[in-house]
Amino acid sequence: MKKIFIIGFFALLIIQACKKDQELIDGKRPEERVAENLEKYRNELTSSPNGWVAYLGTTLVGGGYNFYMSFDKNNRVVMRADYNSDVALETIESTYRVKQVLAPSLIFDTYTLLHLLQDPDPGSFDGDYSVGYGSDFEFEIREQVGDTLKLIGKKRKAPLILVKATVDQKAFYTSDKFSDNIEGISTFLADNPFTYILDPKDNTKKIQVSMSPDVRSRSFALISTNAGEIITNSGVFSFSDVGARLNKPITQGDVIFTGLSWDNVAKKLFMVSSTGTKVEILTSTTPILPLHLLLGVSYSSIIIPNAITYPGWNSDFITRRALANQRTSTNIVVGSTPVTLGNMRFNFNSTANTMVLVWNTPYGASSLNLTYPYTFTKTNDGIYKFTIGSGFDSNSSFIYNQAAKPLDPILAERINVDNFKLDYFINPANGAILGQFISVEHPDFTFSGILQ
């Protein structure tokens, strides 16, 4: 019995020793390795003498944004952003932490320029109701490659890339040059809404360049035709110290474009290839391709914002939208909370000749989507006739058929019965190219929205 006890005692010691060995890697406990890892990233952030150039992609709205960040050892970070030329002049200071949250994480824990991209109030920064742009302010550090840190947002999976800045980049981002670059490119696009490049293959064929500097829709696309087929190469961009950075290279024929270059003296914009070759973006007074050819192909949606008025909205639409909203909020409640009318998304499928209207309806801090399917016919001149379908879901059916007929001023009395021309509309405030519905029968019923 004594021998059995001794053998059991030694077996227990061996098991405990094995457990301790398993805990140790290179002679260090897990908590020691975590602490060292966090300290490594803290030192990395604070030891870059010229700060960092950062690129953020959002997951719901917009796309690409450029920042300059400088971190100090007192957990303070100063930041500039490329949202527009005015914001780019501002240096905002806030706090940050590097801590372990399942993985090494960089957390911006007081309000920063980053937080604007996920403000739930559309009136604050024009993001979507309750979700903003689909951004983050807590990021998991995934890997370091040379002078580059790659991170991913913890909630919305927004990708963030930090690259150590050079002396010249620090001088650029912390001066008025950052703002001047944004202002120069934005003004060029506002003054020249129809832009193109010549096809590198023959230097003759026009390829439409569609580029929106608006903070909501940092979109970029090269659009061309081939034997009647629309070819689109698209992505998003952010402004940069040389002009603009494409979030991913765009290939046109045998040429790979990686960014854009802005000549602030000559006021010219160029596309830059992977070999460093510059191709000038030229201007036209007329559209390169009509919008109706691109809907459902290059552009999938026209998004009408939640607003009282908007560029491209005419009097009849403004009046009817206000009436529809008043009928909705007066007659439809969830609990005791009135339902209101939010943004409208018109989704096009040119292959099936269908359009789906998704109408967001906020109530309190929540919202629901009403979905109404349409088919359409289209003339060669781009005149559409929409026919509403059936089989609505319960919420969509209830509000459509509610006794006060809240949606009738917009749907039953206009969209369901009129013919429409769909065309470009240039936002006079910033030069952005919008998509516009124009009623043939009621010319004062026009409304426009963001092309996506």
Secondary structure, 3 states (H helix, E strand, C coil): CHHHHHHHHHHHHHHHHHHHHHHCECCECHHHHHHHHHHHHHHHHHHCCCCEEEEEECCCCCCEEEEEEEECCCCEEEEEECCCCCHHHCCEEEEEEEEECCCEEEEECCCCHHHHHHCCCHHHHCCECCCECCCCCEEEEEEEECCEEEEEECCCCCEEEEEECCHHHHHHHCCHHHHHHHHHHHHHHHHCCEEEEECCCCCCCEEEEEECCCCCCCEEEEEEEECCEEEEEEEEEEECCCEEEEEEEEEECCEEEEEEEEECCCCEEEEEECCCCEEECEEECCCCCCHHHHECCCECEEEECCCCCCCCCCHHHHHHHHHHHHHHHHHCEECCEECCCCCEEEEEECCCCEEEEEEEEEECCEEEEEEEEEEEEECCCCEEEEEECCCCCHHHHHHHHCCCCCCCCCHHHHHCCCEEEEEEEECCCCCCEEEEEEECCCCCCEEEEEEC
